[in-house]
Amino acid sequence: MDFELTEEQRMFRDMARKFAEQEILPTLKENERQEKFDSSIIKKMASQGLLAPHMPQEYGGLGLDYVTSAIIWEALCWASLAVTQAAMSGPIQPATNLLDAGSEQQKQKYLPPVCRGDLILSGAVVEPNAGSDSSMIETTAVRSGNHWVINGTKVFITNGEIADVVLFIAQTDKSKGLKGLASFIVERGTPGFSSKPQKGRISWRGGSEGSLRFIDIELPLENQVGETGRALRDALRGIDTARLFLAAGALGIAQSCLDASIKYAKERVQFGKPIGGHQLIQEIIAEMATKIEAARWLIYRAADLKSRGIRHIKEMSYAKYFATETALWITSQAVKIHGSFGTFDDYPVGHHYQDAITATILGGTTQMHQLTIGQQLLEMAAFR
């Protein structure tokens, strides 16, 4: 085993960190106050080759392995997990789904412009009554001659308010349960399709989230992606990639909070001494750093297995569960170290704390990943 980063990995890490400092941080505070996502960041990332590092070169990506991709995601999220997730969501989840299940014609039409940042692709699964339980999906797709008729609602959809194209899952036959689910593509401007932003969040304020409405939308048969009954299975690689991104992103915000806490603890003087000299502060800093290192190697391990095509269900859940919960703990401790200053957005720790809350929910909640780990280790399902 070699625990050293390659020269290429260090180059991408430094490039992504520089981008985060120069392109994300300067406008972050004002955008968060307005709950605004500046979509111009997508094109900027694409111009630097940072938007779709894991996507194959033939479709406009860099074709990098997942360890290198995770290193890039970590460095970008050091500035903002919410902004990075909104910018890269299209290539990470729905584009990966399309790569696995789409026809060659669909892939050639959509993937290159997504990787160039010319087209915003959104993935839509979640509904008001369907979150972790996809069997509750109520959006319907009814076959009518040479087209599908779509009706339903999607919520909490990343970039739902601004997406040019949406890859969504609908139910074709409720009596079949999960085997009735199918994936479809709809383009903005299609009659019956509408979206609106979802505001008022306590977290993810620098990102982009919207709800979608489908009212008697008519889609050609060729807008179906993959086979009916395989929608969730086809989506797994995209979901798996999203989980890796969220783990790496959580690591990035945790590292940012450690960096900020060390700096603040050296500079903040109380009772005539820097607060970093207090044993309790040093204990917290030490635990922060130790947990970050543990999370980093769990993430790199899962990314390496994913790159090599080795089964990694348990390992990905280790990484996503531990990294996001670690980030939530570290960001909360960082706010406490900063005292009242930590509750203002002049310091990075407050907005990282807010984003860490959402990171524990997206890509499968902490409890879902605990169940996955338990079932994998015990080789039995949890009692219901």
C-alpha positions in Angstrom: 0.0 0.0 0.0 1.2 3.5 -0.9 -0.3 6.3 1.2 1.4 9.1 -0.7 -0.5 11.2 -3.2 0.8 11.1 -6.8 2.2 14.2 -8.4 -0.9 14.4 -10.5 -3.2 14.1 -7.4 -1.2 16.9 -5.7 -1.5 19.1 -8.8 -5.3 18.6 -9.0 -5.6 19.2 -5.2 -3.7 22.5 -5.4 -5.6 23.5 -8.5 -9.0 22.9 -6.9 -8.0 24.6 -3.6 -6.9 27.7 -5.6 -10.2 27.7 -7.5 -12.1 27.4 -4.2 -10.2 30.4 -2.8 -10.4 32.6 -5.9 -13.8 31.7 -7.4 -16.1 30.5 -4.5 -15.1 32.4 -1.4 -15.2 36.0 -2.6 -19.0 35.9 -3.3 -20.0 33.2 -0.9 -21.1 35.3 2.1 -23.4 37.6 0.0 -24.8 34.7 -2.0 -25.6 32.8 1.2 -27.4 35.8 2.7 -29.6 36.0 -0.4 -30.0 32.2 -0.7 -28.5 32.5 -4.2 -26.5 30.1 -6.3 -24.4 31.7 -9.0 -24.6 29.2 -11.8 -21.7 30.9 -13.6 -19.5 28.8 -11.3 -20.4 25.8 -13.4 -18.7 27.1 -16.6 -15.7 28.3 -14.6 -15.2 24.8 -13.1 -15.5 23.3 -16.6 -12.9 25.6 -18.0 -10.5 24.4 -15.4 -11.3 20.7 -16.0 -12.8 20.4 -12.5 -16.4 19.9 -13.3 -16.5 16.3 -14.3 -13.2 14.6 -13.4 -14.7 11.1 -13.1 -16.6 11.1 -16.4 -15.0 9.3 -19.4 -13.0 11.4 -21.8 -15.1 10.4 -24.7 -18.0 12.3 -23.2 -16.1 15.3 -22.1 -14.7 14.4 -18.7 -11.2 13.8 -17.6 -11.5 10.0 -17.0 -9.8 10.3 -13.6 -10.0 7.6 -10.9 -12.3 8.1 -7.9 -9.5 8.7 -5.4 -8.3 11.7 -7.5 -11.8 12.8 -8.0 -12.4 12.7 -4.2 -9.3 14.7 -3.6 -10.7 17.4 -6.0 -14.1 17.4 -4.3 -12.5 17.7 -0.9 -10.5 20.7 -1.9 -13.4 22.5 -3.6 -15.7 21.9 -0.6 -13.1 23.4 1.7 -14.8 26.7 0.6 -18.4 25.5 0.4 -20.0 22.1 0.2 -23.4 23.5 -0.9 -21.9 25.6 -3.8 -19.7 22.7 -5.0 -22.6 20.2 -4.8 -24.9 22.5 -6.8 -22.2 23.1 -9.4 -21.2 19.5 -9.8 -24.4 17.7 -9.1 -25.2 17.1 -12.8 -22.0 15.2 -13.6 -22.0 13.4 -10.3 -25.4 11.7 -10.1 -27.8 12.0 -13.1 -25.0 12.0 -15.7 -23.5 8.9 -14.1 -26.9 7.3 -14.2 -27.3 8.3 -17.9 -23.8 6.9 -18.6 -24.8 3.5 -17.2 -28.3 3.2 -18.5 -28.8 5.6 -21.4 -28.7 4.8 -25.0 -25.7 5.9 -27.0 -27.8 8.5 -28.7 -28.9 9.9 -25.2 -25.4 9.9 -24.0 -24.0 11.7 -27.0 -26.8 14.3 -26.8 -26.5 15.2 -23.2 -23.2 14.2 -21.6 -20.7 16.3 -23.5 -22.6 19.6 -22.9 -23.1 18.7 -19.2 -19.3 18.1 -18.9 -18.6 21.4 -20.7 -21.0 23.3 -18.4 -23.2 24.2 -21.3 -26.2 22.3 -20.0 -27.5 21.9 -16.4 -28.7 18.4 -15.7 -30.7 17.5 -12.6 -31.7 14.2 -11.1 -35.2 13.9 -9.5 -36.3 11.1 -7.3 -37.5 12.6 -4.0 -41.2 13.5 -3.6 -43.3 14.8 -0.7 -44.1 11.2 0.4 -41.1 9.4 -1.0 -37.6 10.0 0.4 -35.5 7.0 1.5 -38.5 4.7 0.5 -38.6 4.9 -3.3 -41.5 2.4 -3.3 -43.7 5.4 -2.4 -43.0 7.3 -5.6 -46.4 8.7 -6.8 -45.3 10.5 -10.0 -46.9 8.4 -12.8 -46.0 7.6 -16.3 -48.8 6.2 -18.4 -48.2 4.7 -21.8 -50.5 6.3 -24.5 -49.7 5.3 -28.0 -46.3 6.5 -29.0 -45.7 8.6 -25.9 -45.7 8.7 -22.1 -48.0 10.9 -20.1 -46.4 12.2 -16.9 -48.1 13.6 -13.8 -46.6 14.3 -10.4 -44.4 16.4 -8.2 -40.7 16.2 -7.1 -39.2 18.2 -4.2 -35.7 19.0 -2.7 -34.2 18.7 -6.2 -30.7 20.1 -6.6 -30.8 22.7 -9.4 -34.5 21.9 -9.9 -35.2 25.6 -10.3 -32.6 26.2 -13.1 -32.0 22.8 -14.7 -32.2 22.6 -18.5 -32.8 18.9 -18.5 -34.2 16.6 -15.7 -33.6 12.8 -15.4 -36.5 11.6 -13.2 -38.1 8.4 -11.9 -41.8 7.7 -12.3 -44.2 4.8 -11.6 -45.5 3.0 -14.7 -47.6 0.4 -12.8 -48.2 0.8 -9.0 -49.2 -2.9 -8.7 -45.6 -3.8 -9.6 -44.0 -1.7 -6.9 -40.3 -1.1 -7.5 -40.5 -3.2 -10.7 -42.9 -0.6 -12.1 -40.4 2.3 -11.8 -38.8 3.7 -14.9 -36.5 6.7 -15.7 -37.2 9.4 -18.1 -35.7 12.6 -19.5 -37.6 15.9 -19.8 -36.3 19.2 -21.1 -37.2 22.6 -19.8 -39.8 24.2 -22.1 -41.8 21.0 -22.5 -45.5 21.8 -22.1 -46.7 20.9 -18.6 -43.3 21.0 -17.0 -42.7 23.7 -14.4 -40.4 24.4 -11.4 -39.9 26.8 -8.6 -37.1 27.5 -6.1 -37.4 26.2 -2.5 -36.3 29.0 -0.1 -36.1 29.4 3.7 -33.5 26.7 4.4 -31.4 26.7 7.5 -28.7 24.9 5.6 -27.3 24.7 2.1 -28.0 28.4 1.6 -25.3 28.8 -1.1 -26.7 25.9 -3.1 -29.7 25.5 -5.4 -32.8 23.5 -4.7 -36.3 23.5 -6.3 -39.5 21.6 -6.7 -40.8 20.3 -10.0 -44.3 19.8 -11.3 -45.4 17.5 -14.1 -48.9 18.1 -15.5 -50.0 15.9 -18.4 -46.5 16.1 -19.9 -46.3 14.1 -23.1 -42.8 12.5 -23.7 -41.8 10.5 -26.7 -41.0 6.9 -26.0 -37.3 7.5 -26.7 -37.2 9.8 -23.6 -37.2 6.7 -21.4 -33.8 5.8 -20.0 -33.1 2.1 -19.5 -35.6 -0.6 -19.0 -38.8 -0.4 -16.9 -38.2 -2.1 -13.5 -34.5 -1.3 -13.4 -34.7 2.4 -12.5 -33.4 2.1 -9.0 -30.8 -0.4 -9.9 -29.6 1.8 -12.8 -29.5 4.8 -10.4 -27.2 3.0 -8.0 -23.9 4.0 -9.6 -24.9 7.6 -9.6 -26.1 7.4 -6.0 -22.9 5.6 -5.0 -20.9 8.4 -6.7 -23.0 11.0 -4.9 -22.3 9.3 -1.5 -18.5 9.4 -2.2 -18.8 13.1 -3.2 -20.7 13.9 0.1 -18.1 12.1 2.2 -15.3 13.9 0.5 -17.2 17.2 0.7 -17.8 16.7 4.4 -14.1 16.0 4.8 -13.4 19.3 3.1 -15.6 21.4 5.4 -14.2 19.6 8.4 -10.6 20.4 7.3 -11.6 24.0 6.8 -13.0 24.2 10.3 -9.8 22.7 11.8 -7.7 25.2 9.8 -9.8 28.1 11.0 -9.9 26.8 14.6 -6.1 26.4 14.8 -5.6 29.9 13.4 -8.2 31.4 15.8 -6.9 29.6 18.9 -3.4 31.0 18.2 -4.6 34.6 17.7 -7.5 34.9 20.3 -6.1 36.1 23.6 -8.0 35.7 26.9 -6.7 36.2 30.4 -3.4 37.3 28.8 -2.8 34.1 26.9 -3.8 32.6 23.5 -6.8 30.2 24.1 -4.8 27.6 22.2 -2.7 27.1 25.3 -5.6 25.8 27.3 -5.6 22.0 27.6 -9.3 21.6 26.8 -8.9 23.5 23.5 -5.9 21.4 22.6 -7.9 18.2 23.4 -10.7 19.3 21.0 -8.2 20.3 18.3 -6.4 16.9 18.6 -9.7 15.0 18.4 -10.7 17.1 15.3 -7.5 16.2 13.5 -7.6 12.5 14.4 -11.1 12.1 13.2 -10.3 13.9 10.0 -7.4 11.6 9.3 -9.6 8.6 10.0 -12.4 9.9 7.7 -9.9 10.7 4.9 -8.6 7.1 4.7 -12.0 5.6 4.9 -13.0 7.8 1.9 -9.9 7.0 -0.1 -10.3 3.3 0.6 -13.9 3.3 -0.7 -12.9 5.4 -3.7 -10.1 3.0 -4.5 -12.4 0.0 -4.4 -14.9 1.9 -6.6 -12.2 2.8 -9.1 -11.1 -0.9 -9.3 -14.7 -2.1 -9.7 -14.6 -4.1 -6.4 -17.8 -4.5 -4.4 -17.8 -1.7 -1.7 -21.3 -1.3 -0.3 -20.1 -1.6 3.3 -17.0 0.5 2.8 -19.0 3.3 1.1 -21.4 3.4 4.0 -18.5 3.5 6.4 -17.1 6.5 4.6 -20.3 8.4 4.1 -21.6 7.8 7.6 -18.4 8.5 9.5 -17.3 11.5 7.4 -20.6 13.4 7.6 -21.1 12.8 11.3 -17.5 13.7 11.9 -18.0 16.9 10.0 -21.1 17.7 12.0 -19.2 17.3 15.2 -16.1 19.2 14.1 -18.1 22.1 12.7 -20.1 22.4 15.9 -16.9 22.3 18.0 -15.3 24.9 15.7 -18.2 27.3 16.3 -17.8 26.9 20.1 -14.0 27.5 19.8 -14.8 30.8 18.0 -17.4 31.7 20.6 -19.9 34.3 19.6 -17.7 35.2 16.6 -18.4 31.7 15.2 -22.1 32.5 14.9 -21.4 35.3 12.3 -20.7 34.7 8.7 -17.4 36.7 8.8 -15.9 33.3 9.8 -16.3 30.1 7.8 -17.2 27.8 10.6 -20.9 28.9 10.9 -21.9 28.2 7.3 -19.9 24.9 7.3 -21.9 23.8 10.4 -25.1 24.6 8.6 -24.1 22.6 5.5 -22.9 19.7 7.6 -26.4 19.1 8.9 -27.7 18.6 5.3 -24.7 16.4 4.4 -25.9 13.8 7.1 -29.2 13.6 5.3 -28.4 13.6 1.5 -27.2 10.4 -0.1 -28.9 8.3 2.6 -29.3 9.3 6.2 -26.9 8.3 8.9 -29.4 5.8 10.1 -29.8 4.3 6.7 -26.0 3.7 6.4 -25.9 2.3 9.9 -28.5 -0.3 8.8 -26.5 -1.0 5.7 -23.4 -1.7 7.6 -25.2 -3.8 10.2 -26.9 -5.9 7.5 -23.6 -6.4 5.6 -21.8 -7.5 8.8 -24.5 -9.7 10.2 -25.8 -11.0 6.8 -29.4 -10.4 7.8 -32.0 -7.7 7.4 -32.9 -5.6 10.4 -36.2 -6.4 12.1 -39.1 -4.3 10.9 
